[in-house]
């Protein structure tokens, strides 16, 4: 069975064909007219990666929470171009037809324009943090504030993944739902760290949901997203032009993006505040949700 045929259509998924041709799936939570917060997920993460508790708690603080599937994940456009080979990824040699983080940022800015909500508070994690940074740098009129969670600047000297993480990421991609669940649990347990461990039951359910609503070849999509990061290079100079108030959140036990990535992000954006969470890895379980949302809400309230 193809991944397209297994995709479902929950009533709360909404769709828009953007002027650039990208079909975006998104969801809205909270009161219409409330200050908007755009949540941007990481590599291969669809909009359900933000847990119901995280979304509802953020909405309860008086925000309209907007989530979207980035290109090549969830129910948004899966690009028809071939994915880069493993060799190209290892050599950091993107294909000529690669899209970039700037293109993903344009998708987010165009969605906000379509919704007519005005400038939004941007909250992105991992690759989503890179996209949020790019929106803030390229679309200042769409940006009210920036929150970058366990992300980095694109400078190859900082934010490097641990060797153990690289080894896990080199595993063959899952081709069945059961394989996808096992792979997700293995990677999440590795990244979450001991102080804030992953909830296996919740993560297994999330892995099933993600598999079922993926509308294309997930492995190829992740490869193209990795290529987008590689094709975008170092954003440090661009971040120097960000004028929106910025908050950078990073864990001191991150095995995917070394804490130097968060430090470099905070240094690149003028006036950015860095919050280092002891024991936090590269995962945002509900056991951390209240703490992180308190930081986000406080940041928003000060803007």
Secondary structure as GFF3:
##gff-version 3
##sequence-region A 1 303
A	DSSP	alpha_helix	3	6	.	.	.	ID=ss1
A	DSSP	beta_strand	14	17	.	.	.	ID=ss2
A	DSSP	beta_strand	23	29	.	.	.	ID=ss3
A	DSSP	beta_strand	35	40	.	.	.	ID=ss4
A	DSSP	three_ten_helix	47	49	.	.	.	ID=ss5
A	DSSP	alpha_helix	52	60	.	.	.	ID=ss6
A	DSSP	beta_strand	63	68	.	.	.	ID=ss7
A	DSSP	alpha_helix	86	91	.	.	.	ID=ss8
A	DSSP	alpha_helix	101	115	.	.	.	ID=ss9
A	DSSP	beta_strand	120	125	.	.	.	ID=ss10
A	DSSP	alpha_helix	127	138	.	.	.	ID=ss11
A	DSSP	three_ten_helix	140	142	.	.	.	ID=ss12
A	DSSP	beta_strand	143	149	.	.	.	ID=ss13
A	DSSP	alpha_helix	163	169	.	.	.	ID=ss14
A	DSSP	alpha_helix	177	192	.	.	.	ID=ss15
A	DSSP	alpha_helix	200	213	.	.	.	ID=ss16
A	DSSP	alpha_helix	218	232	.	.	.	ID=ss17
A	DSSP	alpha_helix	236	239	.	.	.	ID=ss18
A	DSSP	beta_strand	245	251	.	.	.	ID=ss19
A	DSSP	alpha_helix	259	268	.	.	.	ID=ss20
A	DSSP	beta_strand	273	277	.	.	.	ID=ss21
A	DSSP	alpha_helix	286	301	.	.	.	ID=ss22
###
